[in-house]
Amino acid sequence: MSMHNHLAELERRHKALEREIETEKLRPAADDLRLVEMKRKKLLLKDEIQKLRTSVQPPTLH
């Protein structure tokens, strides 16, 4: 899998988790533990996406 494909897959998973979190929040008896776990996974994905973007894009000069 190329770096760009991997990045696209991570972004897809991040968005899917975001939708799942929003759906869970709307439930009358939302599972707080499940929400915390999904948010943690989403943050880990965000960190991994940022690392990949940084490694793929050349640094910008100011």
N, C-alpha and C positions, 0 to 999 in steps of 0.2 A: 504494500500500500504506500502510495506516495505521501509526502509530507502534507501536500495540499488536500488530498483525500482524507487523510487522518484528521486534519484540522476541521474540515467540513463535517466529518462524522461527530467530532467532539462538540461542535457548535449545534448540530442537530440534537444531540443528546441533552445539551444544556437547555435548549428551548423546550424540549419535551418535558424535562424536569420542571421548568418554570410553569408550564401549563398544568402539570400534575399538582404542583404546590398550590396554584390558584384554585384549582378544582377542590382540593382538600380543604382549603380555607373556607370555601363556601358551604361545606357540609355543616349541618347543625351540631353534630357531635364530632368535630374535627379531632383527629388523633394527634395530639401535640408531639408525642414522641416520634411519630412518623414524619411530621412536618420538620422537626429538627434534623432528622436523618436525611431527608430529601434536600434540605437547605445546605447541609454539610457537603453532600455529594455535588450539589450545584456549584458550591464555592471551590471545591477541588477541581471540577471541570474548568471553571473560569480561570483558575491559576494555571492549569495545564495549557489551556488555549493561549493565555498570555505568553507563556514561555515559548510555545511554538511560533507564535506571531513574531516575537522578538528574534528568534533564531532564523526565521525565514526572511524577514525584512532587514535590509542593511540599515545601520544606524544613520540617523539624519544629522547633518552638520548645522549648527546654529550660528 
